[in-house]
C-alpha cells in the first residue's frame, strides 16, 4: 500500500496536471538555448541573458559567478523568449501579454528597447531565428506565424497554421525551407516557410501539448516533448514516428535541450522535480538528476562542460506560510507549480544554477524574484 507521503505527492501532481489542462497557456515554454543554434548565443565573452517572465524584464548574469550584473526593465508584458542576432547587435523578446502582444527589440549597445512589433495574438511558446539571422519566426496564440525581417523590423509574412491550429512550438529545418509546427492537439505538421503551404499530413505524436521540441544538427531527427505522455522521436525524411518514450501523466515534461555534441537530450521533468538525460542514439534515459525546485530549462555552455538550469520555487513568497494541514500543502504546491504567470504579486523566487555537466555537481547559483525561463548563453 502506498505511503501517505507517496499519496500526497501523487495528489499534488494530479492536481497540478488537472489545472494544467486548462491553464498550460499561462506558462508556455520558450526557445531552445543550445549555443550551436542560431540566436541562442551571446558570443564568446557574452553574458547569460534571461527573460524574467515574472518581472517584465531581461536580466544579464555573469556566466562565471552568476551574479546579476545588468537588468533591462519594462521590456514587455510577461517576456517569454529571447533570440539574439549572430552579431550580437540585437535581442528579440517575445511578450506573452495579456495587456500587450508584441516582440520587443533590444539594442545591445544601449541596452534599451528600440522597437515593439505588434503581433496578432500573444507571442506564444517559442520564436525561431533563421540560421542566417535574417528572419525571426514567431508563432502566436491566434494560430499564425509572423515572419519578421530582423533588419527592417517589419513583419514580411503572416502564415496561418491550420492543420491543426494552435502552434505550441516551432522548429526549422537546417536550410530554413521547412518549419515544423507542433500543435496542442498532439500533432506535428510541416510547412513551406515562404508560402505557408503544408508539405505533409499531420503526424500524431502519441501525446498531447507538445510545448517544446528540438531538431538534430543534420535535420534528420525531430524531438517533441509532450507535456502529457513523454518524448516522441520523429524521422524527418520518412515522416514517421520512430519512438515514443512514455512518462507518467503526472510527470509534466516541460522542455528539453540537445547537448552541443548532439549525443544527449536533457529533459526538464517539471512536476517530477528532476532532469532526465536521454541518449539520442537509443532514445532511452541514461540518468536521472533530482532538483530542489521545479526545473524549467537547461542551457549549455559552448563547450558543453557547464549546464545552466533555471527553476521556480512554487512554495516561496506568499505561499510559504500556510498551516500544516492534511493535503493543504499539496494543493498549495500544485498551484505554486503553475503560478509563474503571477510570480511578481506572489513574491516567488526563481533560481539560476550552474552545474558541472559530467558530474552534475553544483558550481554556483543565484536567486531572485520572478520566473526565469530560457534565454541566450555564452558561446
N, C-alpha and C positions, 0 to 999 in steps of 0.2 A: 504494500500500500504506500503511495507517495507520501512523503513527509509534508507537514504543514508549510514548511518553507518552500518546498517544491510546488505545492498547490498555489501558494501565494504568488510565486514567480510566474506560474502559468496563467493565473488570473490577470496579473499585471500585463503580461504580454498580449493576452486575448483582448483585454480592454483597450490597449493601445492599438492593436490591429483593427478592432472594430471601429474605433474612432477614425483610423487612417482611411478606411473605405470611403468615408465622406469628406475627409479633411486632408488627403495627401497633397492636394494642390496648394495648401497653405505653407508647405515647406518643400518646394520642388528642389531637385538636386541640380548640381552645377556641372560645369565643363571639365573635361579632363585636364590634368596638370602634369602629365609626363613631359619632361623638358624636351624630348625629341619631337613633340607635336607642336606644329606652328601655333604661336600665340600663347604658349604656356611657359615661356622662359623670360626672365627679366635680364638676361645677359650674364656673362661670367662673373661680374662683380656686382650684380644687382641684388636688390632686397627681395624678401618674400612679401608680396603684396596680396592681401586678403580682403575680400568684401566682408564687412561686418553687417550681416543681414539684420541683426537686432539693433543696430545703432545708426543706420543710414550713412555709413562712412566707409572709406577704404583705408586700411591700416598697413603701414610698412614695418617689417620686422628685420632686425639684423639676423642673417642666417646662422651666424656663429654663436651668438648669445641668446637669440630670440627676444632681445629687448625691443619694445615698441619704440621706434625712432622717428616715425612720421605718421601723421593722420590727416587725411583729406576729408573734411566734414561735409555734410549736406550734399552728398553725391547724388542721391536719389531716394525714392521711396522703396525700402527693402532691396538694396543692391544684392544681386544673387550671383552674377557671373562676371569674371574678368578675363579678357583676352588682350594680349599686348602685341603690337606690331613687331616684326623681326628686327627692325632697327631701334626698338625700344622708345620710339618717339611719342607713341600714344597708347593709352589704355582705353578699352571699350567695356563699359559696365552695364549689364542688363538689369533693369529695375522692375521688380515684380508688381509694385503697387500695393493697395488699390487706388491711392489718391492720385497717382500719375503713372502712366505707362510709357516708358521711353528707354533709350540707350544713351547713357552719358558718355561723353568723350573727354578724357583727361589728357592734358598736355603734361608730359612727364618732367619737362624742364621747369615749368612754372608750378607744377603740382596743383593745377586748378582745372575745373570743368570749363571747357571751351565751347561745348555744344551739347544739346539734348535733342535726340532724334526721336520723335513720337512714333509709337508702334500701335498697330491695331490689336488691342488686347495686351495682356501682360507678357513681357519677355520671359517666356516660360522655359524652365528646365535647363536649357543649355544653349550656348552660342558656339559656332564653329568657324574658325578663321581658315580661309583657303590657304593652301600650302605656300603660295607666293605672297600671302599677306594682303592681297588686293581687295578681297571681298569677305564680309562678315555675314554669315547665315544665322538668322535669328528666328527660331520658331516661337509662336505666341499662343496664348490661350484661345485666340479666335480661329485656330486651325489654319493658319497661314505661316509661310516662312518669308520674312523680309530679307532681301539681299542688299546689303549696304556697301557702297563704294567707300573704302577706308581713306581715300584721298579727298574726294569731293564731299564726303559725309552726307551723301544723298542716298535714299532708297531707290535703287535702279530696277528692281523687280520685286513683285509680291506673288509668291507661288502658293496656290491653295493645296492643302493636304486633305484629300477626301477619301482615301482608301486604307483604313477607315479614318475618321477625323481624330482630332486631339493628339498632336505630336508631343509625346512625353520626353523624347530625346532625339538627337540628330547626330549623324556621323557622315563623313565624306570619304569617298574613295581617294587613293593616293594621287590620282591625276585630276581630282576635283570635278570630274564629269558626272558623277553619280552621288546623290545624297540618299542616305538610309534613314527613313523616318520610323521611329518606334511609337506605337500608339498605346494609350492606356488600356485599350481592349485586349492587349497582349499579342499584337502583331507587329511585323516589320514589313515595310514596302519600300522599293527603291524608285527614285525619280531622277529624271534628267535635270541637272542643276540650272540649265539655261531656259528650257521650255516648260519645265514643271511636269512633263508628261510621265505617267507611270511606266516603268520599264519591265515590271514583272508583277504577278499577282501577289497579294499579301501572304506572308507565312505566319502561321500560328506558332508562338514561341513556347507553348507548354506552361505558361504562367501569365500573370496579369500585372499591370502597372510597371512596365519596363522603364524605370526612371533614369537609367544610366546605361552606357554601353562603351564599347571600345572597338577599334579595328587594328589588326596586326599591321606591321610596317609594310609587308608586301601586299596588303589589301585582300588577301585570300580568306581571312577568318574574321568574323564579326562576333562580338560578345554582347549579350543582352542580360542586364541584371534586373530580374523580375522581383519587385517588392513582395509579391506573393508567388512562391514556388521556386525561387532559386535562380541558377545561372544557365543560360542557353548559349550553345556554340553553333554558329551558322557557317556553312561553306558558301562563300560569296560567289564562286564560279558556277557551281551546280544549283545554287539557290535552294539548298535543303538544310534542314536542321540536323546537325551531326550528333549532338548530345544535349541532354538536359540533366543538370546536376540538381536534384531536388533538395529543398530545405523545408523545415517546418513552417507552417502557416504563421506562427507567432515569432519567427526569427526577424524578419524585416531587413533583408539585404538591401542596402541603400545605394552604395556606389562601389565601383571597382576601378583600379588603375593598373595598367600594364607597367611592369618594371622597364627601365630603359633598354635592357637587353632583350626584352620580349619573352623571357622564359617563365615569368611568373605574373599572375594576376592577383593583386591584393584587394580583397573584398571586405568592405565595412558592413558587419552584421549589426545593424543599429540597435534593435531591441535586445539582441543577444550579448551586447557589450563585448564584442570580440572582433578580431580581424582574422579572416581565413585566407591563407596563402594557397593558391591553386597553381599547379604546374600546367603550363599551356600545352605541353606535348601530350599529356594524358587527360587533361581536364578534370583531374582529381585533386582534392586537398592534400597538401603536404605537411601543413602545421596549422595550429590554431593559437592565436595570441590573445589572451584576455586583456581588456582595457578597463580602466577605472570608471570612465564616463562613457556616454554613448558616442561611438565614432561616426563621423560624418564623411571624412575623406582622407585618403592617403596620397601625399605628394612625394616625389623623389628628387634628390639632388641629381645633377647631371651625370655623375659617376655611378649613381645608384647605391652609394655607401651609406646614405642617410635617408630616412623617411621622416616626413613631417605630417603628423596626424592632427587634424582638427576635430574637436569633440565638444559636446554640450552636456552640461550638468543640469538635468531636468529637475532636480530637487533642491537647487540652490535658491537664493533670493527669498521671495515671499513664501515659497512653498516649503521652506526648510524647517518651519516651526509648528507643523501640525502635530496634534497629540498622538501618542502611540495607542491607536485603537485598531482592532482587527480589520484587516483589509483596507483601512483608510490610507495607509502609506502606499499600498499597491495602486490604489486609484489615483493618488497624487502623482506617483511615479509614472504611471501610464499617461496621465495628462501632461506631465512635465516633458516627456519624450517628444511630444508633438507641439509644444508651445513656443518653439523658437521664433515664430512669427511675432509673438508678443514679448520677446526677450527683454526689451528695454523697460516697459512698465512693470514686468515681473522681476526685474533686477537679477536676471540669470547670469551665471558665469559661463564663459566659453574658454576653452583651453587649446593652445597650440603646443604640441610636444614633439621633440626631435628624438629619434631612436637610431641606434646602430642597426643597419639593415640585416647584417649577418646574425648578430646575437639577440637583436631586439631589446637590448638594454637601453634604458632611458639615458639620454645625454643631457637634456635640458627641457624646461617647459616654462610657459608663461600663461597667466590667467588674466582675463579682463572681462568686462561686462558686455553682453550681447550674444551673438551667434555667428561664429566664423564658419564659412562654407569652404569653397576652394578657389584658389587664385593662381598666381604665377610664381615661379620658383627660380632661383639662380641656375644658370646652365648655359 
